[in-house]
Structure formats: C-alpha cells, structure tokens
Amino acid sequence: MNVSTASPPRFHGWIAGAALLWNLIGVMAFLMQIRMGAAQVAALSPLERAVYDTTPAWVTIAFGVAVITGVLGSVGLLLRQRWAVALLTLSLIAVLVQVTGAYLFTPAWQVNGPAGLAMPILLVVIGTLLVSYANRVTA
C-alpha cells in the first residue's frame, strides 16, 4: 500500500492567515450587529430597520456560529489540524442557514435586490474553498 502525504502549499501560512483575518472581520461585523443601540437602529432606513426588526434570533445565532467556528477552524487550519475541517464545515453550514433565513424571513430582498446576493455568494464560495483546502492540507 502506497500512502502519499501531500505537503501543504508553499503559501499555506498566508492562506490560513488570510482565512483567520477574514473570519475575524466576520466576528467584528457580528459584534457590531448585536451591539447596535437604539440610536443606531433608529438611524437605519425604514427598509433596513424592517430587516433588523424581523430577523429571527436563530438567524443571528447562525451568524455567530458561522464566525466563531470560522475563526476556530482557521486557527486549526493554520496549525494543520484535522479538526479544522469539521469547524470550517460547520461554519459553512451556519452561513447557509444565516443567508437562507435572512432572505426567506426578512425583507432583505427588497432592501438589497439582486446586487445584495454578491456578498452571500462570496461567503459561500470562500467557505467552500476553505473546507476544500482544509481537507487537502490536513489529510
């Protein structure tokens, strides 16, 4: 039996570091969202406020799960740990739940229109690439 262990790409540290930075930015966005004060909510446009007011708690929880597991998974990826795959997969699933919930249960479509899908699509693509990369370098 011939077992091949692929070494991580030469730029593994940069890739994993960028993943960690990306997910830390997500944590900042999550914290900004959950810490919005009454004055900040009042400053939203009526449609943006409608999205904020109608967002189910489970969508917000999915956002938190996505970014926290993304950060932890990125640390695992940086360390080339196999558990990074599970955490990054959970992060991707949470992103899918968050995006689906936001578009099905809030007026997000009216606020953002088709152009608003760019960021959710980017999140899913990056999440999928991270899971795939983690599978490759931690096997």
Number of C-alpha atoms within 10 A of each C-alpha: 3 4 5 7 10 10 11 14 12 8 9 17 15 12 17 22 16 14 22 21 14 16 22 18 14 19 20 11 15 19 12 11 15 10 10 11 11 8 8 11 15 12 11 13 11 12 15 19 17 15 21 17 11 14 20 15 9 12 19 18 14 20 23 22 22 28 26 21 21 30 25 19 31 29 17 22 30 22 14 22 16 17 16 26 25 16 23 30 22 21 29 26 17 22 24 20 18 24 20 14 18 20 16 12 13 20 19 22 15 13 17 14 10 9 9 13 15 10 11 15 13 11 16 17 13 15 23 17 14 24 22 14 18 27 18 17 19 20 13
